[in-house]
Amino acid sequence: MTKATYKPSEKIFWKGRKSNPNIENQYWHQEIKHINIDDEKQISNVDIALLGYVCDEGVKRNRGRIGAAKGPKAIRERLAKLPIHFEQKTVADAGDVVCIDDNMEACQELFSEKISFLLKNNVFPIAFGGGHDMAYAHFKGIKKRTNGKIGIINFDAHFDIRPIEGKTNSGTPFNQILSEYKDAHYFAIGIQQQSNTKELFDIANNNNRINYVINYDCESSKTELDTLKQKIIPFINQVDYLYITIDMDGFSSAYAPGVSAPSPLGFTPYFIFKMLSFLIDTRKVISLDIAELNPLLDRDNLTANLAAKIIDFVILKLASNKTVTI
């Protein structure tokens, strides 16, 4: 029996301010479409779909503080209240893939199927979790649709390339990807030395498919950004497509306290917005997700608001660029 389930979008999570009925929609909760991925007719006119990964098991196995399974609901609630500024794209909530009885592997498999189906129908997936074990499932879903080289851009304080000892978890997804897919390439941005062992740095330094920059090189100044972009350009040039994943613990806890492993170090929102703009402008980005938001640990919804505004920003950027298909 499958230990995961898919739940279509529910309007109950999308509530917000009312606006003048005589003018066009002003807020996300008014504009968002609600779809069931299993009904192919419902996604025929959708450009971008939101998909939740409701799973804490990977974080639990990694001895982290659970609560990330509540992330998708929190992000929707914050998105609902934002004003809309995109017109060229149709955005839909595609619901959630939900882990049952701690069977993370079944949840990952079902999630990968939904990602693959969205891409098959030329829908850009924006996923949110949930633990960072979502990344393995997300990448697997992408690879079901293409034989092209995929470059992973991971904004994160942690490598998440731990050797697998027993069960996989939220600290092993990129180890799994690199081991199973020999054409996968990985670039981690924001790695904190205090959050990764020497063993992990040795693994990264000895694998020519792994690139990284530490958090001290992730500043918002034009000089720092230009230097980082020059490091990333060769990586971008060697792949066909880009998959972006953002772990909220990569931010300074001043901006993102609601994570399992907060740190006063880390990047600023402005750094992420500048880098996302640069990456999307390459016209190689085909999918994106946000991991590790833990509403149980959040303060004044700061982390959830930041995650929502990242999604809003990405959609605005996608609306101004040509659609990338695979």
C-alpha positions as CSV (number, residue, x, y, z in Angstrom):
1,M,0.0,0.0,0.0
2,T,1.3,3.4,-1.0
3,K,2.3,5.5,2.1
4,A,1.9,8.9,0.5
5,T,-1.1,10.8,-0.9
6,Y,-1.8,13.7,-3.2
7,K,-4.3,16.4,-2.1
8,P,-5.5,18.9,-4.7
9,S,-5.6,22.6,-4.0
10,E,-8.0,23.8,-1.3
11,K,-9.4,27.4,-1.3
12,I,-9.5,27.4,2.5
13,F,-5.8,28.3,2.6
14,W,-6.2,31.3,0.4
15,K,-7.9,34.2,2.3
16,G,-7.2,37.9,2.2
17,R,-8.4,41.5,1.9
18,K,-11.4,42.2,-0.4
19,S,-11.1,44.8,-3.1
20,N,-13.5,46.8,-5.2
21,P,-15.5,44.3,-7.3
22,N,-15.6,46.8,-10.1
23,I,-11.9,46.6,-10.7
24,E,-9.7,43.6,-11.7
25,N,-8.2,41.3,-9.1
26,Q,-5.7,42.9,-6.8
27,Y,-4.5,40.1,-4.5
28,W,-3.1,36.6,-4.9
29,H,-6.1,35.0,-3.2
30,Q,-8.3,36.4,-5.9
31,E,-6.2,35.5,-8.8
32,I,-4.7,32.0,-8.0
33,K,-6.3,29.1,-9.8
34,H,-7.0,25.8,-7.9
35,I,-6.3,22.6,-9.7
36,N,-6.0,18.9,-9.4
37,I,-2.9,17.6,-11.2
38,D,-4.6,14.3,-11.9
39,D,-7.0,16.1,-14.2
40,E,-4.9,17.0,-17.2
41,K,-7.6,19.3,-18.5
42,Q,-7.2,21.6,-15.5
43,I,-3.5,22.3,-16.2
44,S,-3.9,23.0,-20.0
45,N,-3.8,26.8,-19.6
46,V,-1.5,27.0,-16.5
47,D,2.0,28.5,-16.8
48,I,3.3,28.1,-13.2
49,A,2.1,25.7,-10.5
50,L,2.7,25.7,-6.8
51,L,3.2,22.2,-5.3
52,G,3.7,21.4,-1.6
53,Y,5.9,18.7,-0.1
54,V,4.3,17.9,3.3
55,C,7.0,15.8,4.9
56,D,9.0,16.1,8.1
57,E,10.5,12.7,8.1
58,G,13.8,13.7,6.5
59,V,14.4,16.4,9.1
60,K,13.4,13.9,11.8
61,R,15.9,11.4,10.6
62,N,18.5,14.1,10.4
63,R,17.9,14.9,14.1
64,G,16.5,18.3,13.3
65,R,13.6,20.1,14.8
66,I,10.4,19.0,13.1
67,G,7.7,21.4,11.8
68,A,8.7,21.9,8.2
69,A,5.7,19.9,7.1
70,K,3.6,22.9,8.0
71,G,5.6,25.1,5.6
72,P,3.3,24.8,2.5
73,K,0.3,26.0,4.5
74,A,2.2,28.9,6.0
75,I,3.5,30.0,2.6
76,R,0.1,29.9,1.0
77,E,-1.4,32.0,3.8
78,R,1.3,34.7,3.3
79,L,1.1,34.6,-0.5
80,A,-2.7,35.0,-0.4
81,K,-2.4,38.5,1.1
82,L,0.2,39.8,-1.3
83,P,-0.9,42.2,-4.1
84,I,-0.4,40.8,-7.6
85,H,1.7,42.4,-10.3
86,F,1.9,39.6,-12.8
87,E,-0.4,39.5,-15.8
88,Q,1.3,37.5,-18.5
89,K,1.3,34.2,-16.6
90,T,-1.4,32.0,-15.2
91,V,-0.5,30.7,-11.8
92,A,-2.2,27.8,-10.1
93,D,-2.0,26.0,-6.7
94,A,-1.6,22.3,-7.5
95,G,-2.0,21.1,-3.9
96,D,0.2,18.9,-1.8
97,V,2.0,15.6,-1.8
98,V,1.7,14.3,1.8
99,C,3.9,11.8,3.6
100,I,2.1,9.0,5.5
101,D,3.4,6.8,8.3
102,D,6.9,8.3,8.0
103,N,7.4,6.7,4.5
104,M,9.5,9.4,3.1
105,E,10.6,7.3,0.1
106,A,7.0,6.8,-1.1
107,C,6.4,10.6,-0.6
108,Q,9.5,11.3,-2.7
109,E,8.4,9.0,-5.5
110,L,4.9,10.5,-5.7
111,F,6.3,14.0,-5.6
112,S,8.7,13.2,-8.4
113,E,5.8,11.9,-10.5
114,K,3.9,15.2,-10.0
115,I,6.9,17.3,-10.9
116,S,7.4,15.2,-14.0
117,F,3.8,15.6,-15.0
118,L,3.9,19.4,-14.7
119,L,7.0,19.6,-16.8
120,K,5.5,17.3,-19.4
121,N,2.7,19.8,-19.7
122,N,5.1,22.8,-20.0
123,V,4.1,24.0,-16.5
124,F,6.9,25.6,-14.4
125,P,7.0,24.0,-11.0
126,I,7.5,26.1,-7.8
127,A,7.6,23.6,-4.9
128,F,7.8,24.2,-1.2
129,G,8.3,22.0,1.8
130,G,9.0,20.3,3.9
131,G,12.6,19.1,4.5
132,H,15.4,19.5,1.9
133,D,15.0,15.8,1.1
134,M,12.4,17.3,-1.3
135,A,15.4,18.1,-3.6
136,Y,16.1,14.5,-4.4
137,A,12.5,13.9,-5.4
138,H,12.4,17.2,-7.4
139,F,15.5,16.3,-9.3
140,K,14.2,12.8,-10.0
141,G,11.0,14.3,-11.4
142,I,13.0,16.6,-13.7
143,K,15.2,13.7,-15.0
144,K,12.1,11.7,-15.9
145,R,11.4,14.4,-18.5
146,T,14.9,15.0,-20.0
147,N,18.2,13.4,-20.7
148,G,19.9,16.8,-20.7
149,K,22.5,17.9,-18.2
150,I,20.9,19.5,-15.1
151,G,22.8,22.0,-13.0
152,I,21.6,22.3,-9.4
153,I,22.0,25.7,-7.8
154,N,21.5,25.3,-4.1
155,F,21.3,28.4,-1.8
156,D,22.1,26.8,1.5
157,A,24.2,26.9,4.7
158,H,24.8,23.2,4.4
159,F,26.2,21.0,1.6
160,D,23.6,18.2,2.2
161,I,26.0,15.7,0.7
162,R,26.4,13.5,3.7
163,P,27.3,9.8,3.2
164,I,24.3,7.6,3.6
165,E,24.3,5.6,6.8
166,G,21.2,3.6,7.1
167,K,18.2,5.7,5.9
168,T,18.4,8.8,3.7
169,N,17.4,12.1,5.2
170,S,17.4,15.9,4.7
171,G,21.2,15.9,4.8
172,T,21.7,13.4,2.0
173,P,19.7,14.6,-1.1
174,F,22.6,15.9,-3.2
175,N,24.8,12.9,-2.3
176,Q,21.9,10.7,-3.7
177,I,21.6,12.8,-6.8
178,L,25.3,12.9,-7.6
179,S,25.6,9.2,-7.0
180,E,22.6,8.1,-9.1
181,Y,22.9,10.7,-11.9
182,K,26.4,10.9,-13.4
183,D,25.4,13.9,-15.5
184,A,24.2,16.0,-12.5
185,H,26.3,19.1,-11.6
186,Y,26.0,20.8,-8.2
187,F,26.8,24.4,-7.1
188,A,26.2,25.3,-3.5
189,I,26.0,29.0,-2.6
190,G,26.3,30.2,1.0
191,I,28.1,27.3,2.6
192,Q,29.0,28.0,6.3
193,Q,32.2,26.5,7.6
194,Q,30.7,26.3,11.1
195,S,27.8,24.2,9.8
196,N,29.7,21.6,7.8
197,T,32.3,19.0,8.9
198,K,35.8,18.7,7.4
199,E,34.6,15.4,5.8
200,L,32.0,17.2,3.8
201,F,34.5,19.8,2.6
202,D,36.8,17.0,1.6
203,I,33.9,15.3,-0.4
204,A,33.1,18.6,-2.1
205,N,36.8,19.3,-2.9
206,N,37.4,15.9,-4.4
207,N,34.4,15.8,-6.7
208,N,34.7,17.7,-9.9
209,R,30.9,17.9,-10.3
210,I,30.6,19.9,-7.0
211,N,31.3,23.6,-6.8
212,Y,30.6,25.9,-3.9
213,V,31.2,29.4,-2.4
214,I,31.2,30.1,1.3
215,N,28.8,32.6,3.0
216,Y,31.5,35.2,3.3
217,D,31.5,35.5,-0.5
218,C,27.8,36.1,-0.6
219,E,27.5,39.9,-0.1
220,S,25.1,42.2,-1.8
221,S,27.6,44.7,-3.2
222,K,28.0,45.0,-6.9
223,T,31.6,44.0,-6.7
224,E,30.9,40.8,-4.7
225,L,27.9,39.9,-6.9
226,D,29.9,40.4,-10.1
227,T,32.7,38.2,-8.7
228,L,30.3,35.4,-7.8
229,K,28.5,35.6,-11.2
230,Q,31.9,35.1,-12.9
231,K,32.4,32.0,-10.9
232,I,29.0,30.6,-11.8
233,I,29.0,31.4,-15.5
234,P,31.3,28.4,-16.5
235,F,29.0,26.1,-14.5
236,I,25.9,27.5,-16.3
237,N,27.6,27.1,-19.7
238,Q,28.3,23.3,-19.1
239,V,24.7,22.4,-18.4
240,D,21.4,22.4,-20.4
241,Y,19.1,23.4,-17.7
242,L,19.1,24.8,-14.1
243,Y,17.1,23.7,-11.1
244,I,17.2,26.2,-8.2
245,T,16.6,25.1,-4.6
246,I,16.6,27.5,-1.7
247,D,17.1,26.3,1.9
248,M,15.7,29.0,4.2
249,D,18.5,28.3,6.7
250,G,20.9,29.8,4.3
251,F,19.6,33.2,5.3
252,S,20.8,35.1,8.4
253,S,18.4,34.4,11.2
254,A,17.7,38.1,11.3
255,Y,15.6,37.4,8.2
256,A,14.7,33.8,8.6
257,P,14.4,32.6,12.2
258,G,11.8,30.0,11.4
259,V,14.1,27.1,10.4
260,S,15.4,24.0,12.1
261,A,19.0,25.3,12.2
262,P,19.1,29.1,12.4
263,S,22.3,31.0,12.2
264,P,23.3,34.7,12.7
265,L,25.5,34.2,9.6
266,G,24.0,33.8,6.1
267,F,22.9,36.0,3.2
268,T,20.3,38.7,2.9
269,P,17.1,38.7,0.9
270,Y,18.6,41.3,-1.4
271,F,21.4,38.9,-2.3
272,I,19.0,36.2,-3.2
273,F,16.8,38.5,-5.3
274,K,19.9,39.7,-7.3
275,M,21.1,36.2,-7.9
276,L,17.7,34.9,-8.8
277,S,17.3,37.7,-11.3
278,F,20.7,36.8,-12.9
279,L,19.9,33.1,-13.0
280,I,16.4,33.4,-14.5
281,D,17.8,35.8,-17.2
282,T,20.0,32.9,-18.4
283,R,16.7,31.3,-19.7
284,K,17.9,27.9,-18.5
285,V,15.9,27.7,-15.2
286,I,13.2,25.1,-15.5
287,S,12.2,24.5,-11.9
288,L,12.6,25.9,-8.3
289,D,11.8,25.0,-4.7
290,I,12.0,26.4,-1.2
291,A,12.8,24.1,1.7
292,E,13.0,24.0,5.5
293,L,10.6,26.7,6.5
294,N,9.4,25.7,10.0
295,P,6.4,27.8,11.0
296,L,6.5,26.4,14.6
297,L,9.8,28.2,15.1
298,D,9.0,31.4,13.1
299,R,8.7,34.9,14.6
300,D,6.0,37.3,13.4
301,N,5.8,35.2,10.2
302,L,9.1,36.7,9.1
303,T,10.4,33.5,7.4
304,A,7.1,32.6,5.8
305,N,6.7,36.2,4.5
306,L,10.2,36.0,3.0
307,A,9.5,32.6,1.3
308,A,6.3,34.0,-0.1
309,K,8.0,37.2,-1.4
310,I,10.7,35.0,-3.1
311,I,8.0,33.1,-4.9
312,D,6.3,36.4,-5.9
313,F,9.6,37.8,-7.2
314,V,10.4,34.6,-9.2
315,I,7.0,34.7,-10.9
316,L,7.5,38.4,-11.8
317,K,10.8,37.5,-13.3
318,L,9.4,34.5,-15.2
319,A,6.6,36.8,-16.5
320,S,9.2,39.0,-18.2
321,N,11.2,36.1,-19.7
322,K,10.4,33.5,-22.4
323,T,9.2,30.2,-21.1
324,V,11.9,27.5,-20.9
325,T,10.6,24.1,-22.0
326,I,12.2,20.6,-21.9
